[in-house]
Amino acid sequence: MQIELVSYNVHGCVGCDGRADPHRVAAVLEEVGGDLVALQEVPALERGGEALLAEVRARTGLTAIAGSELLSHFAHYGNAVLTRFPLTQKSTLYLGVGRREPRGAIHVELDCGRMKLNVIATHLGLSPAERRDQIKRILPVVTRLTCPVALLGDFNEWFTWGRPLRWLHAHFGRPPAPRSFPSVLPTFRLDRVWVSRPSVITSVRAHTSRLARVASDHLPVRARAELRWADYAEASSVASRSGRVAESGARECEAGSSAALG
């Protein structure tokens, strides 16, 4: 199954011209398309967020799943996931570090027909130590999941040799990451999409339309992934057999211990 995933930091719907325009951001998302979209820096509902999500729904048919809004002395904004797949579960991860700007992630489980897809959409902090701490909180969630996992968002990782990227590449592989920031002259690869193996990302690109270059200071990044159901079914079967063997061994060990104690 082919699935199109998009990550887009909308910068509070404030464009490079200094004008706040949620309708312009919605028009960019209509250009990009996609089956699943992760948004960062969505403005509060009363400050344009509600208009943005409503227009995106009208233009694309995607269902909006808004995360807990984050309040700080810098801004009032949050994350959101838009998808055409039915939602089965939703939770949020708090990724705040000390007195740094509050951060979080949305974790949703989607019903893609033949199996579930877990999606974690996030926006990491500005300091290297902060990002390291946040990835250390995200990875245990990812490794506990047996179905495919998509991790996407604005990772704010300027250093391609930094530990956060090395840790993520070790788990997900190393898909391409196009330059997406700043939108007027893309230089840095801050916006990324990963999908856990054995599914693969077959292409990644930044959306560089004239409208996208002005609607936000980030460009949307779109990835096409191939979800390999058979490979996951085999992996899940192996994991299930391993779990049964381990459970059986644990029972035998417990029985042996009880006999010895008796």
C-alpha positions, -999 to 999 in steps of 0.1 A, spaced: 0 0 0 13 34 -10 7 63 15 16 100 12 28 117 43 34 154 48 50 175 75 45 212 75 54 239 101 28 266 94 45 293 116 12 303 132 -1 309 97 21 340 95 38 342 61 72 356 51 54 388 42 44 392 79 7 386 71 -14 361 91 -35 341 66 -48 306 74 -66 304 41 -33 307 23 -18 279 43 -49 257 35 -44 265 -2 -8 252 1 -20 220 17 -45 216 -11 -15 219 -35 5 193 -16 -22 167 -12 -14 136 9 -31 110 30 -17 121 63 -4 156 73 14 166 105 12 203 112 33 223 137 28 257 152 -9 257 145 -24 288 161 -49 287 189 -84 280 177 -96 316 185 -65 330 167 -69 313 133 -65 277 141 -101 269 138 -104 286 104 -73 268 92 -85 233 102 -120 239 88 -107 251 55 -82 223 52 -111 198 58 -131 215 31 -103 217 6 -88 182 11 -114 160 28 -89 152 56 -101 148 92 -83 170 117 -70 157 150 -59 186 171 -34 180 199 -32 198 232 -23 234 226 9 246 242 10 279 261 42 298 267 55 333 269 66 330 232 34 318 215 2 300 219 1 271 194 1 234 190 4 203 167 -23 187 146 -26 156 125 -49 155 94 -57 122 79 -81 103 56 -78 71 77 -102 63 106 -88 71 141 -87 43 166 -66 58 194 -51 91 204 -27 103 231 -3 131 236 33 131 248 46 159 269 82 167 258 88 199 279 124 202 293 129 224 324 121 260 317 125 257 279 95 265 256 69 237 261 69 210 235 47 180 228 38 153 203 6 137 191 5 99 190 -24 84 170 -32 50 158 -50 48 124 -70 20 108 -55 16 73 -76 -15 64 -53 -45 66 -34 -33 96 -29 -3 120 -5 26 114 9 45 144 18 81 138 39 104 161 39 140 150 61 164 169 81 197 171 113 195 190 132 221 209 159 246 199 188 235 221 208 203 214 204 190 250 167 196 248 164 176 216 185 147 230 162 145 260 131 146 238 143 118 214 151 97 245 114 100 255 101 93 220 121 62 211 109 40 239 73 46 227 83 37 191 102 5 200 72 -9 220 50 -8 189 48 -38 166 28 -22 137 43 3 113 53 37 129 56 70 111 75 97 129 73 132 113 76 168 122 99 198 127 129 183 145 149 216 146 181 195 141 207 218 125 235 193 130 234 163 106 260 146 128 241 152 160 231 124 183 193 128 179 196 121 142 220 92 147 196 76 172 167 80 148 186 67 118 196 37 138 160 28 143 143 40 111 170 40 85 182 71 67 156 84 42 164 115 22 157 148 39 152 178 15 161 214 25 129 231 38 140 261 59 138 290 54 112 288 26 125 317 6 160 301 3 159 265 16 192 257 34 184 235 64 168 200 67 147 206 97 114 189 86 116 152 83 96 120 78 106 85 89 87 52 86 98 21 105 112 -8 85 104 -31 67 82 -5 52 102 19 30 101 55 20 104 56 -18 106 94 -24 108 126 -4 106 162 -17 99 197 -5 70 214 -20 84 246 -36 54 264 -52 53 302 -52 25 301 -27 44 278 -3 75 300 -4 55 329 12 28 312 33 52 301 60 89 302 68 90 264 63 83 245 31 60 214 34 79 181 31 61 152 14 72 116 15 58 85 -3 60 53 18 53 17 9 37 -2 37 46 -38 33 18 -57 50 32 -92 44 66 -83 60 49 -69 90 26 -99 93 57 -121 93 75 -99 118 45 -99 141 42 -137 138 78 -141 148 74 -116 177 43 -135 188 60 -169 187 90 -154 205 66 -140 232 49 -174 236 83 -192 240 95 -166 265 62 -168 284 64 -206 284 100 -205 296 91 -181 323 63 -204 335 87 -234 335 112 -214 354 86 -203 379 73 -239 383 109 -252 389 115 -225 415 83 -234 433 92 -271 433 127 -263 447 112 -241 474 87 -268 482 
